Amino acid sequence: MMSALFVVVSMALVVGTEGHWYSNQKHIIFAICDDCGWADVGYHGSNFPTPNIDELARNGIRLDRFYTQAMCTPSRSATMTGRYPFNTGTQRVFQSGTTDHLPLEYKTMGQVMSDEGYSTHYIGKWHLGYASYSYFPTNRGFDSFVGYMQGRNGFYAHDAGRGRNTGLDFWNNTELYPEADGVYSNTVFLQELNRVVENAVELRKPSFVVFSPASVHVKLEYPPANYSACDGVSPVGRNKLCNMIGNFDETVGEVVETYKRAGIWDDTLMIFFSDNGGATSAATRGSFSSNYPLRAGKVSFFEGGVRTLGFVQGGERVLPHYARGSIKSNLMHVVDLLPTVFGAARLRSSNLPAGIDGVNQWWTIISPIDMTGPRSEIPINIQRGGNNRTAIIVGEWKLLVGGAANDGHWTISPYVKLDPPRHGAIDGNNTFLFNIYDDPTEQFNVAGIYPSIVADLRSRIASYVNTTSYKEPTKYAPDDFAPGSLPSDNGGAWVPFLD
C-alpha cells in the first residue's frame, strides 16, 4: 500500500501579488505514511503523540474527502500512473514469489517528471513488482532508489516473508543493501533524503522525490522512546502502534527540517496522505489502528478503508496565506495527484500521458472558498461480476456490493470494537447504499429504500467494466510461489528471479 504518502513538491515559485503564482519547475517530493488510521493523529482526536503532523495539517490545507484504494498495491499503482487500478489490472495486492507487476506499458510519475526535466528519486516502499529488474524504480523513471520492493518489511532486519520463506528485501538502486542491517528503516530513509536534497541544491536541477517509509505498517517495531502520551495506552499492540506513530511523527518533522536546512522549504509543496485506512485488529495480520468514527478499515471499501488522511503544506512562496488553515470538502482521489502536481508546477497538461483518470485539483485546493471541485464520482474498486468487491461514489451516494470486509467501528480510547450496524440489511448483507453526505459514518443502509439508485449505480459500475481499458486483476493463491523465487533459492534474499 502505499503508506501515508508524503508528497512533497518543492518548486521554485516566484510570487507576484497575492494570488499570482508562477513556477520555474524546481523541486518536488512525495512522502507516505503506510496504513495510518483516520483517528491515529491528534488533529482527528487521537491521544497519540503527533505534534508535527498536527501543526502541518492545521497550518496547511486539509483534504477532508481524500480517497485512496483500500490496500497497498492498488493505491501505489493509482498514485504512480494516475489511472484507476481496474484500468491497469492492479486491483489486488502483489504477492511474494509471483510475477505480479505494474505493466510496463504505463508510465510512472518518475518517467513523466523525468520527461519534464526533473531528477527523480524513490525512497521506501515500492510494492509494484520485483520479479524482474525492469520492474524496479530505477528502470521505471527514477534516478535513484533506496528501499524495499514488497508489501511489508522488518524495520531493523529489512526482511520480507514469513517463517522459512523469509529473506532480505532492501535495496540501493538495483543492489541488495545488507549494510543497513540493524539500522531502523526511517533512519536510513532520512539519510537518503538528506543526500538527495543536498544533491538537488548543488545541481540546481528541479527534482521529484517520493518519500514512502514503512511506518506504520506491521511489523510494529520502533526505536527506544519515551512518549509520555503512550503511557497507559492499551492493549499492548495499540501501545506499540502509539510509540511507532510517535517515531513516524518525528520523521515527518525531520523531513521538513531537511528542506529548511537546505534553504528550499519556502519553495516546497508537501501533500501528505495515507495510502489506505488504518489496519484494525480484525484484519488478517492486522494492526491496532482506529479510523473512528469512520466504519471499518484497511481492506474494506467502507469509509474507514478508503477515506484517508490528507493535507497540503508548503513554504511561504508556495501556499497562499488565505488558503492556510482551510478544510476542503471536495471529492479527491489518489489518481488526481499526477495532474494536480502538473497544475501546481504549471507544467503543460498536454504532456500528461494520454488516457489517465486523474483530474487537476490544484485550483480547487488553493481556492479561498470551499469549492465543489472537478470530481463528482469515484469508482473505488471495479471488478467484473458486480458482486466481486466493488464500490462506487456518485455525488452523495455510495454503493458497495460483494461483502463487508473487517466490518465494525474501532474506538480510540478505550480501543474496542463496536459491532457493525445492521440497519437495512438486504441481499444477505451483501449490498449497501449510503448517503455519505448525511451519513458519513455509514450507519444506515438504504439500499432497500432506494432500489432505483442501486440500479443506477450498478449500471455505472457495468459501464466501467465494459470499457476497452478495463483489465482483470492477476489471481494467485496464497503461497503460490513461482519456481526459483524463494529466498532459499537465492542466497537468503528476495531477488528478481526472472532475470
Residue pairs with C-beta under 8 A, 6 or more apart in sequence:
1 34
1 35
1 69
1 71
1 72
1 73
1 74
1 75
1 76
1 93
1 125
1 127
1 151
1 217
1 275
1 276
1 298
2 32
2 34
2 68
2 72
2 75
2 76
2 79
2 125
2 127
2 212
2 274
2 275
2 276
2 334
3 32
3 33
3 34
3 35
3 36
3 72
3 124
3 125
3 212
3 213
3 214
3 215
3 216
3 217
3 274
3 275
4 31
4 32
4 33
4 34
4 35
4 36
4 272
4 273
4 274
4 275
4 308
4 309
5 30
5 31
5 32
5 33
5 75
5 79
5 210
5 212
5 271
5 272
5 273
5 274
5 275
6 29
6 30
6 31
6 32
6 33
6 211
6 212
6 252
6 255
6 270
6 271
6 272
6 273
7 28
7 29
7 30
7 31
7 32
7 210
7 270
7 271
7 272
7 273
7 337
7 341
8 28
8 29
8 30
8 31
8 209
8 211
8 255
8 259
8 268
8 269
8 270
8 271
9 27
9 28
9 29
9 30
9 208
9 268
9 269
9 270
9 271
9 314
9 341
9 344
9 345
10 26
10 27
10 28
10 29
10 207
10 259
10 264
10 265
10 267
10 268
10 269
11 23
11 24
11 25
11 26
11 27
11 28
11 206
11 267
11 268
11 269
11 318
11 344
11 345
12 23
12 24
12 25
12 26
12 27
12 206
12 264
12 267
12 317
13 21
13 22
13 23
13 26
13 267
13 317
13 318
14 22
14 23
14 24
14 317
15 21
15 22
15 317
16 22
18 320
18 321
18 322
19 320
21 318
21 320
21 366
22 346
23 344
23 345
23 346
25 116
25 117
25 118
25 206
25 345
25 346
25 347
26 206
26 207
26 264
26 267
27 197
27 200
27 206
27 207
27 208
27 209
27 264
27 267
27 268
28 113
28 118
28 206
28 207
28 208
28 209
28 269
28 341
28 345
29 193
29 207
29 208
29 209
29 210
29 211
29 255
29 259
29 268
29 270
30 79
30 109
30 208
30 209
30 210
30 211
30 212
30 271
30 337
31 210
31 211
31 212
31 213
31 252
31 255
31 270
31 272
32 124
32 125
32 210
32 211
32 212
32 213
32 273
32 274
32 275
33 213
33 215
33 216
33 248
33 252
33 272
33 273
33 274
33 275
33 309
34 72
34 125
34 212
34 213
34 214
34 215
34 216
34 217
34 274
34 275
35 216
35 217
35 218
35 274
35 275
35 276
35 277
35 278
35 279
35 287
35 289
35 298
36 216
36 245
36 274
36 278
36 289
36 308
36 309
37 274
37 277
37 278
37 279
37 280
37 289
37 290
37 291
37 297
37 304
38 44
38 277
38 278
38 290
38 291
38 292
38 294
38 304
38 307
38 308
38 309
39 45
39 46
39 278
39 289
39 290
39 291
39 292
39 293
39 294
39 412
40 46
40 48
40 50
40 216
40 241
40 245
40 278
40 289
40 290
41 48
41 50
41 53
41 54
41 57
41 245
41 309
42 48
42 49
42 50
42 51
42 53
42 54
43 50
43 53
43 54
43 57
43 58
43 62
44 309
45 292
45 412
46 290
46 412
47 229
47 233
47 242
47 412
47 413
48 229
48 230
48 233
48 241
48 242
48 245
48 246
49 227
49 228
49 229
49 230
49 242
49 245
49 246
49 249
50 245
50 246
50 249
51 249
52 249
52 250
52 252
52 253
52 256
53 249
53 252
53 272
56 252
56 256
56 270
56 272
56 311
56 313
57 272
57 311
57 313
58 325
59 313
59 324
59 325
60 270
60 311
60 312
60 313
60 314
60 319
60 324
60 325
61 311
61 312
61 313
61 319
61 323
61 324
61 326
61 327
61 328
61 365
61 366
62 310
62 311
62 326
62 327
62 328
63 273
63 310
63 311
63 312
63 328
63 332
63 365
64 310
64 327
64 328
64 329
65 307
65 328
65 329
65 330
65 331
65 332
66 273
66 307
66 308
66 309
66 310
66 332
66 333
66 334
67 306
67 307
67 308
67 331
67 332
67 333
67 334
67 378
67 380
67 393
68 75
68 78
68 273
68 274
68 275
68 276
68 306
68 308
68 333
68 334
69 75
69 77
69 78
69 85
69 275
69 276
69 306
69 334
69 380
69 381
70 276
70 277
70 298
70 299
70 300
70 301
70 305
70 306
70 380
70 381
71 92
71 93
71 276
71 298
71 299
72 93
72 125
72 127
72 151
72 217
72 275
72 276
73 85
73 90
73 92
73 93
73 94
73 100
73 127
73 128
73 151
74 85
74 90
74 91
74 92
74 93
74 381
75 275
75 276
75 334
76 125
76 126
76 127
76 128
76 275
77 83
77 85
77 88
77 90
77 102
77 128
78 84
78 85
78 90
78 333
78 334
78 335
79 109
79 275
79 334
79 335
79 337
79 338
80 102
80 108
80 109
80 110
80 128
80 140
81 88
81 102
81 106
81 107
81 108
81 109
81 335
81 338
81 353
81 356
82 109
82 335
82 336
82 337
82 338
82 339
82 352
82 353
82 356
82 357
82 358
83 106
83 335
83 355
83 356
83 357
83 358
84 335
84 357
84 379
84 382
84 464
85 91
85 381
85 473
86 379
86 381
86 382
86 383
86 464
86 465
86 470
86 471
86 473
87 355
87 357
87 467
87 469
87 470
87 471
88 102
88 103
88 106
88 471
89 103
89 471
89 472
89 473
89 474
90 102
90 128
90 473
91 381
91 382
91 383
91 473
92 473
92 474
92 475
93 127
93 151
94 100
94 101
94 127
94 128
94 129
94 150
94 151
94 474
95 476
95 478
95 480
96 150
96 151
96 160
96 161
96 165
96 481
96 485
96 494
97 165
97 479
97 480
97 481
97 482
97 485
97 486
97 494
98 131
98 474
98 476
98 480
98 481
98 482
98 485
99 129
99 131
99 132
99 482
99 498
100 129
100 131
100 474
100 476
101 128
101 129
101 130
101 131
101 132
101 135
102 108
102 128
102 129
102 135
102 140
104 134
104 135
104 140
106 353
107 141
107 353
108 140
108 141
108 142
109 120
109 141
109 208
109 210
109 337
109 338
109 341
110 120
110 122
110 137
110 140
110 141
110 142
110 208
110 210
111 140
111 141
112 141
112 338
112 351
112 352
112 353
113 120
113 141
113 208
113 341
114 120
114 141
114 142
114 143
114 208
115 351
116 206
116 345
116 347
116 351
117 205
117 206
118 205
118 206
118 207
118 208
119 143
119 199
119 200
119 203
119 205
119 206
119 207
119 208
120 141
120 142
120 143
120 207
120 208
120 209
121 142
121 143
121 144
121 145
121 196
121 207
121 208
121 209
121 210
122 137
122 142
122 144
122 145
122 147
122 209
122 210
122 212
123 145
123 146
123 147
123 189
123 192
123 193
123 196
123 209
123 210
123 211
123 212
123 213
124 146
124 147
124 148
124 185
124 189
124 210
124 211
124 212
124 213
124 214
125 147
125 148
125 151
125 153
125 212
125 213
125 214
125 217
126 136
126 137
126 145
126 147
126 148
126 149
126 212
127 149
127 150
127 151
128 135
128 140
129 135
129 149
130 136
130 149
130 150
130 169
130 494
130 496
131 482
131 485
131 496
131 497
131 498
132 496
132 498
132 499
133 139
133 174
133 496
133 499
135 496
136 145
136 149
136 171
136 173
136 174
136 496
137 145
137 147
138 144
138 145
138 173
138 174
139 174
142 210
144 173
144 192
144 196
145 171
145 172
145 173
145 174
146 171
146 172
146 173
146 177
146 188
146 189
146 192
147 170
147 171
147 189
147 212
148 158
148 160
148 169
148 170
148 171
148 214
149 169
149 171
149 494
150 160
150 169
150 494
151 160
151 217
152 160
152 214
152 217
152 218
152 219
153 159
153 160
153 169
153 170
153 185
153 214
154 160
154 219
154 221
155 184
155 185
155 186
155 214
155 219
155 221
155 222
156 181
156 182
156 183
156 184
156 185
156 221
157 168
157 181
157 182
158 168
158 169
158 170
158 177
158 180
158 181
158 185
159 166
159 167
159 168
159 169
160 166
160 167
160 168
160 169
160 494
161 167
161 169
161 487
161 494
164 488
165 479
165 481
165 486
165 487
165 488
166 487
167 486
167 487
167 488
167 490
167 492
167 493
167 494
168 176
168 178
168 487
168 492
168 493
168 494
169 493
169 494
170 176
170 177
170 178
170 180
171 177
176 493
176 495
180 188
184 221
184 222
184 223
184 247
185 213
185 214
186 213
186 214
186 215
186 247
186 248
186 251
187 223
189 211
189 213
189 251
190 251
190 254
190 255
190 258
193 209
193 211
193 255
193 258
194 258
196 207
196 209
197 209
197 258
197 259
197 262
197 264
198 262
200 207
200 262
200 264
201 262
201 263
201 264
211 255
213 248
213 251
215 244
215 245
215 247
215 248
215 251
216 241
216 244
216 245
216 248
216 287
216 289
217 279
217 287
218 279
218 285
218 286
218 287
220 237
220 240
220 241
220 244
220 287
220 288
221 244
222 240
222 243
222 244
222 246
222 247
223 247
225 243
225 246
225 247
227 242
227 243
227 246
229 242
229 246
230 239
230 242
230 243
230 246
233 239
233 242
233 413
234 414
234 415
235 288
235 415
237 281
237 287
237 288
238 288
238 415
240 288
241 287
241 288
241 289
252 272
255 270
256 265
256 270
256 313
259 265
259 268
259 315
264 315
265 315
266 315
266 316
266 317
266 318
267 315
267 317
267 318
268 314
268 315
268 318
269 312
269 313
269 314
269 315
269 318
269 319
269 344
270 312
270 313
270 314
271 310
271 311
271 312
271 313
271 337
271 340
272 309
272 310
272 311
272 312
272 313
273 308
273 309
273 310
273 311
273 334
274 308
274 309
274 310
275 308
275 334
276 298
276 305
276 306
276 308
277 289
277 291
277 294
277 296
277 297
277 298
277 300
277 303
277 304
277 305
277 306
277 307
277 308
278 287
278 289
278 290
278 291
278 297
278 298
278 304
279 286
279 287
279 289
279 297
279 298
279 299
280 286
280 287
280 288
280 289
280 290
280 291
280 296
280 297
280 298
280 304
280 406
280 408
280 410
280 417
281 287
281 288
281 410
281 415
281 417
282 297
282 406
282 407
282 408
282 410
282 417
283 297
283 298
283 299
283 406
286 298
286 406
288 415
289 297
289 298
289 410
290 410
290 411
290 412
290 415
291 297
291 303
291 304
291 305
291 410
292 409
292 410
292 411
292 412
293 409
293 440
293 441
294 302
294 303
294 304
294 307
294 409
294 440
294 441
294 442
295 302
295 303
295 304
295 407
295 408
295 409
295 420
295 441
295 442
295 443
296 302
296 303
296 304
296 305
296 404
296 405
296 406
296 407
296 408
296 409
296 420
297 304
297 305
297 406
297 410
298 305
298 406
299 305
299 405
299 406
300 306
300 404
300 405
300 406
300 407
301 380
301 381
301 389
301 391
301 400
301 405
302 400
302 404
302 407
302 442
303 436
303 440
303 441
303 442
304 409
305 405
305 406
306 380
306 391
310 332
312 319
312 365
313 319
319 366
320 366
320 368
322 368
323 365
323 366
323 367
323 368
326 370
327 370
328 364
328 365
328 370
328 371
328 373
329 370
330 361
330 364
330 370
330 371
330 372
330 373
330 375
331 373
331 375
331 376
331 377
331 378
331 393
332 361
332 373
332 375
333 358
333 375
333 378
335 356
335 357
335 358
336 358
336 359
336 360
336 361
336 375
337 358
338 352
338 356
338 358
339 349
339 352
339 356
339 358
339 359
339 360
339 361
340 358
340 360
340 361
340 362
340 365
341 347
342 348
342 349
342 351
342 352
342 360
343 349
343 360
343 361
343 362
343 363
344 362
349 360
355 469
359 374
359 375
360 374
361 373
361 374
361 375
364 371
364 373
364 374
376 394
376 395
377 392
377 393
377 394
377 395
377 460
378 392
378 393
379 391
379 392
379 460
379 461
379 464
380 391
380 392
380 393
381 389
381 390
381 391
382 390
382 392
382 461
382 464
382 465
382 470
383 389
383 390
383 402
383 465
383 472
383 473
384 465
384 470
384 472
386 401
386 402
386 458
386 461
386 462
387 401
387 402
387 430
388 402
389 402
389 403
389 405
390 400
390 401
390 402
390 461
391 398
391 399
391 400
391 401
392 398
392 399
392 457
392 460
392 461
393 436
394 456
394 457
394 460
396 435
396 436
396 437
396 438
397 433
397 434
397 435
397 436
397 453
397 457
398 432
398 433
398 434
398 435
398 436
398 442
399 431
399 432
399 433
399 447
399 453
399 454
399 457
399 458
399 461
400 431
400 432
401 430
401 431
401 432
401 458
401 461
402 430
403 430
404 420
404 429
404 432
407 420
408 417
408 418
408 419
408 420
409 417
409 418
409 420
409 441
410 416
410 417
410 418
411 418
421 442
421 443
421 444
421 445
422 429
423 443
423 444
423 445
424 444
424 445
424 446
424 447
424 448
424 449
425 445
426 445
426 447
426 448
427 447
431 447
431 454
432 442
432 445
432 447
433 445
433 446
433 447
433 450
433 453
433 454
433 457
434 442
434 444
434 445
434 446
435 444
435 446
436 442
447 454
464 470
482 497
484 490
484 497
485 494
485 497
487 493
487 494
489 497
490 497
